[in-house]
Amino acid sequence: MLKFLKERTAPHLLESLPRLMYRLPKKHLSYEDVVSDHYKVRAGFGGEQHVDRLLKRMRWP
C-alpha cells in the first residue's frame, strides 16, 4: 500500500454552494453560475477520489 497518500477532505465549497443556491432566487443573475460552480467542484472532487482509489489498489514491487 502507498504510504504517501493521506485522507482527502471535501472542499468547503461542497457545503457552502448548495446553501447559497438555496438562498438565491432562481431568477437571480448569478444563480446559474453558482449551479455551474457547484457541479464543477463536485466533479473535480469525485475525480480526485477516483484517482485515490486507483492508487490505493496499485501494487508496488
PDB file as gemmi writes it, atoms N, CA and C in Angstrom:
CRYST1    1.000    1.000    1.000  90.00  90.00  90.00 P 1                      
ATOM      1  N   MET A   1       0.844  -1.179   0.000  1.00  0.00           N  
ATOM      2  CA  MET A   1       0.000   0.000   0.000  1.00  0.00           C  
ATOM      3  C   MET A   1       0.887   1.240   0.000  1.00  0.00           C  
ATOM      4  N   LEU A   2       0.420   2.275  -0.599  1.00  0.00           N  
ATOM      5  CA  LEU A   2       1.186   3.508  -0.681  1.00  0.00           C  
ATOM      6  C   LEU A   2       1.125   4.262   0.641  1.00  0.00           C  
ATOM      7  N   LYS A   3       2.265   4.699   1.098  1.00  0.00           N  
ATOM      8  CA  LYS A   3       2.328   5.388   2.386  1.00  0.00           C  
ATOM      9  C   LYS A   3       2.125   6.887   2.248  1.00  0.00           C  
ATOM     10  N   PHE A   4       2.316   7.421   1.041  1.00  0.00           N  
ATOM     11  CA  PHE A   4       2.274   8.870   0.884  1.00  0.00           C  
ATOM     12  C   PHE A   4       0.859   9.417   0.688  1.00  0.00           C  
ATOM     13  N   LEU A   5      -0.123   8.553   0.555  1.00  0.00           N  
ATOM     14  CA  LEU A   5      -1.495   9.030   0.388  1.00  0.00           C  
ATOM     15  C   LEU A   5      -2.096   9.367   1.744  1.00  0.00           C  
ATOM     16  N   LYS A   6      -2.682  10.524   1.839  1.00  0.00           N  
ATOM     17  CA  LYS A   6      -3.376  10.886   3.063  1.00  0.00           C  
ATOM     18  C   LYS A   6      -4.867  10.978   2.763  1.00  0.00           C  
ATOM     19  N   GLU A   7      -5.643  10.970   3.800  1.00  0.00           N  
ATOM     20  CA  GLU A   7      -7.092  11.036   3.632  1.00  0.00           C  
ATOM     21  C   GLU A   7      -7.494  12.388   3.064  1.00  0.00           C  
ATOM     22  N   ARG A   8      -8.275  12.374   2.003  1.00  0.00           N  
ATOM     23  CA  ARG A   8      -8.693  13.607   1.337  1.00  0.00           C  
ATOM     24  C   ARG A   8      -9.954  14.149   1.994  1.00  0.00           C  
ATOM     25  N   THR A   9      -9.960  15.435   2.254  1.00  0.00           N  
ATOM     26  CA  THR A   9     -11.144  16.060   2.832  1.00  0.00           C  
ATOM     27  C   THR A   9     -11.915  16.796   1.739  1.00  0.00           C  
ATOM     28  N   ALA A  10     -13.203  16.878   1.921  1.00  0.00           N  
ATOM     29  CA  ALA A  10     -14.056  17.537   0.935  1.00  0.00           C  
ATOM     30  C   ALA A  10     -13.823  19.047   0.964  1.00  0.00           C  
ATOM     31  N   PRO A  11     -13.854  19.688  -0.201  1.00  0.00           N  
ATOM     32  CA  PRO A  11     -13.698  21.148  -0.229  1.00  0.00           C  
ATOM     33  C   PRO A  11     -14.874  21.834   0.469  1.00  0.00           C  
ATOM     34  N   HIS A  12     -14.610  22.971   1.049  1.00  0.00           N  
ATOM     35  CA  HIS A  12     -15.645  23.717   1.758  1.00  0.00           C  
ATOM     36  C   HIS A  12     -16.760  24.173   0.814  1.00  0.00           C  
ATOM     37  N   LEU A  13     -16.429  24.344  -0.447  1.00  0.00           N  
ATOM     38  CA  LEU A  13     -17.450  24.786  -1.405  1.00  0.00           C  
ATOM     39  C   LEU A  13     -18.552  23.747  -1.607  1.00  0.00           C  
ATOM     40  N   LEU A  14     -18.238  22.467  -1.361  1.00  0.00           N  
ATOM     41  CA  LEU A  14     -19.273  21.444  -1.497  1.00  0.00           C  
ATOM     42  C   LEU A  14     -20.388  21.638  -0.475  1.00  0.00           C  
ATOM     43  N   GLU A  15     -20.081  22.287   0.608  1.00  0.00           N  
ATOM     44  CA  GLU A  15     -21.093  22.553   1.622  1.00  0.00           C  
ATOM     45  C   GLU A  15     -21.719  23.931   1.457  1.00  0.00           C  
ATOM     46  N   SER A  16     -20.914  24.906   1.059  1.00  0.00           N  
ATOM     47  CA  SER A  16     -21.417  26.275   1.027  1.00  0.00           C  
ATOM     48  C   SER A  16     -22.204  26.612  -0.253  1.00  0.00           C  
ATOM     49  N   LEU A  17     -21.821  26.045  -1.381  1.00  0.00           N  
ATOM     50  CA  LEU A  17     -22.537  26.368  -2.624  1.00  0.00           C  
ATOM     51  C   LEU A  17     -23.999  25.915  -2.613  1.00  0.00           C  
ATOM     52  N   PRO A  18     -24.317  24.716  -2.118  1.00  0.00           N  
ATOM     53  CA  PRO A  18     -25.747  24.368  -2.049  1.00  0.00           C  
ATOM     54  C   PRO A  18     -26.541  25.303  -1.130  1.00  0.00           C  
ATOM     55  N   ARG A  19     -25.912  25.770  -0.063  1.00  0.00           N  
ATOM     56  CA  ARG A  19     -26.593  26.725   0.812  1.00  0.00           C  
ATOM     57  C   ARG A  19     -26.877  28.026   0.080  1.00  0.00           C  
ATOM     58  N   LEU A  20     -25.883  28.458  -0.719  1.00  0.00           N  
ATOM     59  CA  LEU A  20     -26.078  29.674  -1.496  1.00  0.00           C  
ATOM     60  C   LEU A  20     -27.166  29.485  -2.543  1.00  0.00           C  
ATOM     61  N   MET A  21     -27.199  28.324  -3.187  1.00  0.00           N  
ATOM     62  CA  MET A  21     -28.230  28.050  -4.189  1.00  0.00           C  
ATOM     63  C   MET A  21     -29.617  28.077  -3.551  1.00  0.00           C  
ATOM     64  N   TYR A  22     -29.717  27.599  -2.320  1.00  0.00           N  
ATOM     65  CA  TYR A  22     -30.997  27.605  -1.621  1.00  0.00           C  
ATOM     66  C   TYR A  22     -31.459  29.029  -1.329  1.00  0.00           C  
ATOM     67  N   ARG A  23     -30.515  29.890  -0.983  1.00  0.00           N  
ATOM     68  CA  ARG A  23     -30.866  31.258  -0.597  1.00  0.00           C  
ATOM     69  C   ARG A  23     -31.108  32.181  -1.787  1.00  0.00           C  
ATOM     70  N   LEU A  24     -30.438  31.928  -2.904  1.00  0.00           N  
ATOM     71  CA  LEU A  24     -30.604  32.791  -4.078  1.00  0.00           C  
ATOM     72  C   LEU A  24     -31.910  32.471  -4.797  1.00  0.00           C  
ATOM     73  N   PRO A  25     -32.609  33.481  -5.252  1.00  0.00           N  
ATOM     74  CA  PRO A  25     -33.771  33.200  -6.105  1.00  0.00           C  
ATOM     75  C   PRO A  25     -33.299  32.606  -7.440  1.00  0.00           C  
ATOM     76  N   LYS A  26     -34.085  31.725  -7.995  1.00  0.00           N  
ATOM     77  CA  LYS A  26     -33.687  31.070  -9.252  1.00  0.00           C  
ATOM     78  C   LYS A  26     -33.564  32.054 -10.410  1.00  0.00           C  
ATOM     79  N   LYS A  27     -34.156  33.195 -10.293  1.00  0.00           N  
ATOM     80  CA  LYS A  27     -34.077  34.207 -11.355  1.00  0.00           C  
ATOM     81  C   LYS A  27     -32.919  35.175 -11.156  1.00  0.00           C  
ATOM     82  N   HIS A  28     -32.140  34.985 -10.102  1.00  0.00           N  
ATOM     83  CA  HIS A  28     -31.001  35.867  -9.847  1.00  0.00           C  
ATOM     84  C   HIS A  28     -29.961  35.679 -10.952  1.00  0.00           C  
ATOM     85  N   LEU A  29     -29.257  36.745 -11.304  1.00  0.00           N  
ATOM     86  CA  LEU A  29     -28.283  36.686 -12.396  1.00  0.00           C  
ATOM     87  C   LEU A  29     -27.150  35.700 -12.115  1.00  0.00           C  
ATOM     88  N   SER A  30     -26.788  35.517 -10.876  1.00  0.00           N  
ATOM     89  CA  SER A  30     -25.655  34.650 -10.535  1.00  0.00           C  
ATOM     90  C   SER A  30     -26.061  33.210 -10.242  1.00  0.00           C  
ATOM     91  N   TYR A  31     -27.331  32.907 -10.245  1.00  0.00           N  
ATOM     92  CA  TYR A  31     -27.780  31.573  -9.850  1.00  0.00           C  
ATOM     93  C   TYR A  31     -27.174  30.479 -10.738  1.00  0.00           C  
ATOM     94  N   GLU A  32     -27.219  30.664 -12.031  1.00  0.00           N  
ATOM     95  CA  GLU A  32     -26.682  29.645 -12.948  1.00  0.00           C  
ATOM     96  C   GLU A  32     -25.175  29.482 -12.771  1.00  0.00           C  
ATOM     97  N   ASP A  33     -24.460  30.572 -12.465  1.00  0.00           N  
ATOM     98  CA  ASP A  33     -23.023  30.480 -12.219  1.00  0.00           C  
ATOM     99  C   ASP A  33     -22.733  29.660 -10.965  1.00  0.00           C  
ATOM    100  N   VAL A  34     -23.552  29.845  -9.943  1.00  0.00           N  
ATOM    101  CA  VAL A  34     -23.368  29.101  -8.703  1.00  0.00           C  
ATOM    102  C   VAL A  34     -23.647  27.618  -8.939  1.00  0.00           C  
ATOM    103  N   VAL A  35     -24.684  27.319  -9.687  1.00  0.00           N  
ATOM    104  CA  VAL A  35     -25.007  25.922 -10.012  1.00  0.00           C  
ATOM    105  C   VAL A  35     -23.861  25.294 -10.805  1.00  0.00           C  
ATOM    106  N   SER A  36     -23.342  26.024 -11.765  1.00  0.00           N  
ATOM    107  CA  SER A  36     -22.237  25.530 -12.577  1.00  0.00           C  
ATOM    108  C   SER A  36     -20.979  25.306 -11.725  1.00  0.00           C  
ATOM    109  N   ASP A  37     -20.689  26.231 -10.837  1.00  0.00           N  
ATOM    110  CA  ASP A  37     -19.522  26.087  -9.965  1.00  0.00           C  
ATOM    111  C   ASP A  37     -19.680  24.877  -9.044  1.00  0.00           C  
ATOM    112  N   HIS A  38     -20.878  24.680  -8.538  1.00  0.00           N  
ATOM    113  CA  HIS A  38     -21.116  23.528  -7.668  1.00  0.00           C  
ATOM    114  C   HIS A  38     -20.901  22.221  -8.431  1.00  0.00           C  
ATOM    115  N   TYR A  39     -21.382  22.157  -9.649  1.00  0.00           N  
ATOM    116  CA  TYR A  39     -21.189  20.962 -10.478  1.00  0.00           C  
ATOM    117  C   TYR A  39     -19.699  20.706 -10.705  1.00  0.00           C  
ATOM    118  N   LYS A  40     -18.946  21.754 -11.008  1.00  0.00           N  
ATOM    119  CA  LYS A  40     -17.510  21.604 -11.279  1.00  0.00           C  
ATOM    120  C   LYS A  40     -16.738  21.154 -10.040  1.00  0.00           C  
ATOM    121  N   VAL A  41     -17.070  21.726  -8.895  1.00  0.00           N  
ATOM    122  CA  VAL A  41     -16.386  21.342  -7.655  1.00  0.00           C  
ATOM    123  C   VAL A  41     -16.703  19.894  -7.305  1.00  0.00           C  
ATOM    124  N   ARG A  42     -17.986  19.513  -7.454  1.00  0.00           N  
ATOM    125  CA  ARG A  42     -18.386  18.136  -7.167  1.00  0.00           C  
ATOM    126  C   ARG A  42     -17.696  17.147  -8.102  1.00  0.00           C  
ATOM    127  N   ALA A  43     -17.632  17.497  -9.389  1.00  0.00           N  
ATOM    128  CA  ALA A  43     -16.989  16.607 -10.356  1.00  0.00           C  
ATOM    129  C   ALA A  43     -15.486  16.517 -10.095  1.00  0.00           C  
ATOM    130  N   GLY A  44     -14.869  17.619  -9.776  1.00  0.00           N  
ATOM    131  CA  GLY A  44     -13.431  17.613  -9.506  1.00  0.00           C  
ATOM    132  C   GLY A  44     -13.083  16.791  -8.281  1.00  0.00           C  
ATOM    133  N   PHE A  45     -13.855  16.942  -7.227  1.00  0.00           N  
ATOM    134  CA  PHE A  45     -13.607  16.177  -6.015  1.00  0.00           C  
ATOM    135  C   PHE A  45     -13.856  14.695  -6.255  1.00  0.00           C  
ATOM    136  N   GLY A  46     -14.887  14.382  -7.034  1.00  0.00           N  
ATOM    137  CA  GLY A  46     -15.145  12.982  -7.376  1.00  0.00           C  
ATOM    138  C   GLY A  46     -14.006  12.374  -8.179  1.00  0.00           C  
ATOM    139  N   GLY A  47     -13.430  13.149  -9.086  1.00  0.00           N  
ATOM    140  CA  GLY A  47     -12.296  12.671  -9.859  1.00  0.00           C  
ATOM    141  C   GLY A  47     -11.076  12.434  -8.989  1.00  0.00           C  
ATOM    142  N   GLU A  48     -10.843  13.318  -8.033  1.00  0.00           N  
ATOM    143  CA  GLU A  48      -9.720  13.138  -7.115  1.00  0.00           C  
ATOM    144  C   GLU A  48      -9.905  11.884  -6.267  1.00  0.00           C  
ATOM    145  N   GLN A  49     -11.134  11.641  -5.818  1.00  0.00           N  
ATOM    146  CA  GLN A  49     -11.407  10.440  -5.042  1.00  0.00           C  
ATOM    147  C   GLN A  49     -11.202   9.188  -5.894  1.00  0.00           C  
ATOM    148  N   HIS A  50     -11.576   9.255  -7.154  1.00  0.00           N  
ATOM    149  CA  HIS A  50     -11.406   8.119  -8.053  1.00  0.00           C  
ATOM    150  C   HIS A  50      -9.921   7.797  -8.233  1.00  0.00           C  
ATOM    151  N   VAL A  51      -9.112   8.822  -8.443  1.00  0.00           N  
ATOM    152  CA  VAL A  51      -7.667   8.614  -8.585  1.00  0.00           C  
ATOM    153  C   VAL A  51      -7.081   8.036  -7.296  1.00  0.00           C  
ATOM    154  N   ASP A  52      -7.533   8.524  -6.157  1.00  0.00           N  
ATOM    155  CA  ASP A  52      -7.066   7.984  -4.876  1.00  0.00           C  
ATOM    156  C   ASP A  52      -7.377   6.500  -4.753  1.00  0.00           C  
ATOM    157  N   ARG A  53      -8.598   6.106  -5.156  1.00  0.00           N  
ATOM    158  CA  ARG A  53      -8.964   4.685  -5.099  1.00  0.00           C  
ATOM    159  C   ARG A  53      -8.086   3.853  -6.027  1.00  0.00           C  
ATOM    160  N   LEU A  54      -7.816   4.376  -7.218  1.00  0.00           N  
ATOM    161  CA  LEU A  54      -6.957   3.637  -8.148  1.00  0.00           C  
ATOM    162  C   LEU A  54      -5.543   3.485  -7.600  1.00  0.00           C  
ATOM    163  N   LEU A  55      -5.009   4.532  -7.007  1.00  0.00           N  
ATOM    164  CA  LEU A  55      -3.664   4.468  -6.455  1.00  0.00           C  
ATOM    165  C   LEU A  55      -3.580   3.500  -5.283  1.00  0.00           C  
ATOM    166  N   LYS A  56      -4.633   3.428  -4.491  1.00  0.00           N  
ATOM    167  CA  LYS A  56      -4.623   2.514  -3.358  1.00  0.00           C  
ATOM    168  C   LYS A  56      -4.649   1.062  -3.815  1.00  0.00           C  
ATOM    169  N   ARG A  57      -5.273   0.811  -4.968  1.00  0.00           N  
ATOM    170  CA  ARG A  57      -5.348  -0.567  -5.473  1.00  0.00           C  
ATOM    171  C   ARG A  57      -4.077  -1.031  -6.157  1.00  0.00           C  
ATOM    172  N   MET A  58      -3.233  -0.079  -6.549  1.00  0.00           N  
ATOM    173  CA  MET A  58      -1.996  -0.436  -7.257  1.00  0.00           C  
ATOM    174  C   MET A  58      -1.042  -1.153  -6.318  1.00  0.00           C  
ATOM    175  N   ARG A  59      -0.319  -2.089  -6.858  1.00  0.00           N  
ATOM    176  CA  ARG A  59       0.690  -2.799  -6.076  1.00  0.00           C  
ATOM    177  C   ARG A  59       2.061  -2.367  -6.577  1.00  0.00           C  
ATOM    178  N   TRP A  60       2.885  -1.994  -5.642  1.00  0.00           N  
ATOM    179  CA  TRP A  60       4.248  -1.595  -5.979  1.00  0.00           C  
ATOM    180  C   TRP A  60       5.188  -2.718  -5.551  1.00  0.00           C  
ATOM    181  N   PRO A  61       6.168  -3.049  -6.413  1.00  0.00           N  
ATOM    182  CA  PRO A  61       7.104  -4.142  -6.060  1.00  0.00           C  
ATOM    183  C   PRO A  61       7.980  -3.802  -4.878  1.00  0.00           C  
TER     184      PRO A  61                                                      
END                                                                             
